[in-house]
Amino acid sequence: MKHLLLFILITSFFIGCSVKQQEVDIKISDKNDIGTSVKPKKDVFNERIDAFNGVNIIEDDFSIFDDGKVMKVAFIYPSRIVAKYAKSSMSTILGYFDYKKIKYEIKVFDTLSEDEFSVANAINSAKAEGFPNVIALFTPKIVPYLHTLDTSDLRVYLPLTNKENINFINNNFIYGGISYRDQISKLLEYSNINNVMFYQSSFLGDKLKTLYENMNLDVKVVKEIKNKKNYYKGIVKDYRLRNSTLFLNTPIIKTSILLSQLRAYEVSPRVILSTQINYSPQILTLTQVKDRNNFVIANSIEKIDDILKDSLDTYGSDIMYNWVDYSTLVGINYLYDENESGLIQTNILDNQVVYEPKLFKTTAYGFLEIK
């Protein structure tokens, strides 16, 4: 009973609003273990990701088809860098296991940052403790170093990294990041010769800008949207935007402001294009339908089984709009049975998840695929 109450408390605090409560055994690691919870300074991040640091989660509510096997997974992440993704990624894994009704054991390793010592320590600890499957929520920046470590006994899934971001691969690594290059190529079907780009300088904004440049796209006007204090009238009231193809490499809030300002000042690009960065229901609530009249968005998330979706929703995973959650789902499913059941439509080819981007327009009620 004590174990059950402890699990419910942690689950309520971390995963939140889960309607399914299962009996589990939670083992707190030794305080010197790499998986031990390390409480960061309050200004590092706001989410209480550390709620699951340093615990082993062992599922005891098994299917009647128990074959005695336990799937052991190490979940490794740097909380100071990817805190906003870690919670829902973990929820995706738990929701998937609930759907599959299988035995599992998960250990969480928080490296805090992506410094080489912490990353190597986590990988070595996972290996030494017998976790052959690893989901590593690292950015592409640290992946070349990961390749130098001894991971020969591990299968490592990287939700945030695409092969196009790195120079070489490991055969026991699977790369799950979406391809923004493929999304841009799909969006270019709507491009004319009068191309304009708005971008906000950030890791993703700069990456998208570079991708457009490397594809030799003739962009006649490039405008940087600042984090603060933008003079939007001066930005949008530009005759060069009329009848243009406007690429918005800006996050949702900035995109919403720009769409409304374009309509307010009666500036009409022929079409406005954006990648996955703006595929979110927030864009529907922050703008009016007329603001989005000629807005086209690329999306690489496929539909999934309704029962699986319900299970993931229960655990707090956003599988419809959060591509990191979807990538995590593809990864855990592949690590479990290499998608032999065909549960997930997205395939893996040559160690890379192959996403098929589709184009969507918006309506008053949601997103509608452009056939």
Beta strands, then each sheet from edge to edge (+ up, - down):
strand 1: 24-28
strand 2: 55-59
strand 3: 71-77
strand 4: 104-110
strand 5: 133-136
strand 6: 155-158
strand 7: 173-175
strand 8: 195-199
strand 9: 219-224
strand 10: 245-249
strand 11: 271-274
strand 12: 295-299
strand 13: 347-349
strand 14: 352-354
strand 15: 358-362
strand 16: 367-369
sheet 1: 1+ 2- 4+ 3+ 5+ 6+ 7+
sheet 2: 9+ 8+ 10+ 11+ 12+ 15- 16+
sheet 3: 13+ 14-
end
